[in-house]
Amino acid sequence: MTTSNEVLIFDTTLRDGEQSPGATMTHNEKLEIAELLDEMGVDIIEAGFPIASEGDFQAVSEIAKLSKSATICGLSRANYKDIDRCWEAVKHARSPRIHTFIGTSPLHRAIPNLTMDEMAERIHDTVTHARNLCDNVQWSPMDATRTEWDYLCRVVEIAIKAGATTINIPDTVGYTAPVESADLIRRLITNVPGADDVIFATHCHNDLGMATANSLAAVEGGARQIECTINGLGERAGNTALEEVVMALKVRNDIMPYTTKIDTRKIINISRRVATVSGFAVQYNKAIVGKNAFAHESGIHQDGMLKNRETFEVMKPEDVGLAGTSLPLGKHSGRAALRAKLAELGFDLADNQLNDIFVRFKDLADRKKEVFDDDLMALVYQNDSAEDRLKLKSLRVVCGTQGPQTADMVMEIDGADVETSATGDGPVDATFNAVKALFPHGARLQLYQVSAVTEGTDAQATVSVRMEEDGRIATGQSADTDTVVASAKAYINALNRLLVRREQSEPGYDVKGVSYKDT
């Protein structure tokens, strides 16, 4: 149980967030994000859907073993095979949890073709089975906000009697509004027998842009667990953003007197890391973590900020992990200064990591007048790997005002250097054609996105690429002061990830097309 004013933070970035098309993360990236969530103070980490694939099972299992503080949760449908597989994945955690669900609205009941009574029986049997395996069981009536009131009360009561310790009420399609969200939780707590003995949770989607408001309203109604994701990542329009609800509760504690265990100073770091590994860039005007969240360009705003920053800021940038001022480093800066700056930004690096970043920092400093905080974070998150089969060795692009552009490229493929010259409709197209000529493949480019890390003509460009091959999706990202070079590295990085997924692909369930039928 939890105290009356403590709100548990349940992060599902690694499960619901990863279900965003193109947001699939590698095994090591999942472990890294889980570690950051644990360090930040997240109470429950939903690490994945263990039955979905062997890869998902292995990731959940290893996260469970490595977790230091957080409860580790796995998702399962309402059948014994799913639940057993989930338990096998989470059972080694310091604090394991099984989360089982079934769709209870009329639309969702039609999918497995169950009557109300048949579904009620299944809920009883599967929650009982889960509770016999694990003392910590969460149950969710998917599409709860469109489920008939009497039936919702009935199945919630059944789940509680069967042993569920947390009842999650999902707004699966982002349909509800704040006044309804609060009222639904309040009425369930008031009307369902045994409701006082469990924790009620809220899980909101952002289809109508109300996920954060609906989650906070649910807390007002009595919910004491918020399900959310970093950057609001998730299917369709996304989920409730962790950073938004946590900072709303912190800043407006005067009217929402609730607490969380989140170390908010770690928000920016994990936000940018999730953006990097998922390939989903954070929009500039995104609340809390957007690039413009603490930027002021209007003359009136700037004047007010110079006199008293509280005139136009309701929270301090330091509260979410941003440095109060961005003090640039230059080409004369040494390792000690770099280490100190990285520590200030939240990175505790081993000597070999620092050495690698220092080499790239010096190279960047030779090309830029000043290296800013955002430049350093881009260097830290460069995702080139010594184990990559494909590596860019050199690139020369010739551009003219007429005719096709030409790219002369040297790549290392499985340790051997190969080279070619290719043309295209523009420098990036020519570069991608050169990669394809050297390493023929059938992957389709789904997304190509460029954003500047900092301002100025010498700014690093961060390029994100998303590629698809035979249903497998991978993202690549790279930063460089040369946009074409960054594009080539991002493209090659995505190909390397596709190669890993091709080699590691296993037969099994696809979490994005999971069936409701028993297997």
Sequence and secondary structure as in RCSB ss.txt:
>XXXX:A:sequence
MTTSNEVLIFDTTLRDGEQSPGATMTHNEKLEIAELLDEMGVDIIEAGFPIASEGDFQAVSEIAKLSKSATICGL
SRANYKDIDRCWEAVKHARSPRIHTFIGTSPLHRAIPNLTMDEMAERIHDTVTHARNLCDNVQWSPMDATRTEWD
YLCRVVEIAIKAGATTINIPDTVGYTAPVESADLIRRLITNVPGADDVIFATHCHNDLGMATANSLAAVEGGARQ
IECTINGLGERAGNTALEEVVMALKVRNDIMPYTTKIDTRKIINISRRVATVSGFAVQYNKAIVGKNAFAHESGI
HQDGMLKNRETFEVMKPEDVGLAGTSLPLGKHSGRAALRAKLAELGFDLADNQLNDIFVRFKDLADRKKEVFDDD
LMALVYQNDSAEDRLKLKSLRVVCGTQGPQTADMVMEIDGADVETSATGDGPVDATFNAVKALFPHGARLQLYQV
SAVTEGTDAQATVSVRMEEDGRIATGQSADTDTVVASAKAYINALNRLLVRREQSEPGYDVKGVSYKDT
>XXXX:A:secstr
   TTB EEEE TTTTGGGSTT    HHHHHHHHHHHHHHT SEEEEE TTS HHHHHHHHHHHHH SSSEEEEE
EESSHHHHHHHHHHHTTSSSEEEEEEEE SHHHHTTTT  HHHHHHHHHHHHHHHHHH S EEEEEETGGGS HH
HHHHHHHHHHHHT SEEEEEETTS   HHHHHHHHHHHHHHSTTGGGSEEEEEEB TTS HHHHHHHHHHHT  E
EEEBGGG  STT B BHHHHHHHHHHTTTTS  B    GGGHHHHHHHHHHHH     TT TTTSTTTT   SHH
HHHHHHH GGGT SS GGGGT  SS   B TT  HHHHHHHHHHTT    HHHHHHHHHHHHHHHHH S B HHH
HHHHHT    TT SEEEEEEEEE  SSS EEEEEEEEETTEEEEEEEEESSHHHHHHHHHHHHS    EEEEEEE
EESSSSTT  EEEEEEEEETTEEEEEEEEESSHHHHHHHHHHHHHHHHHHHHHH  SS  GGG   S  
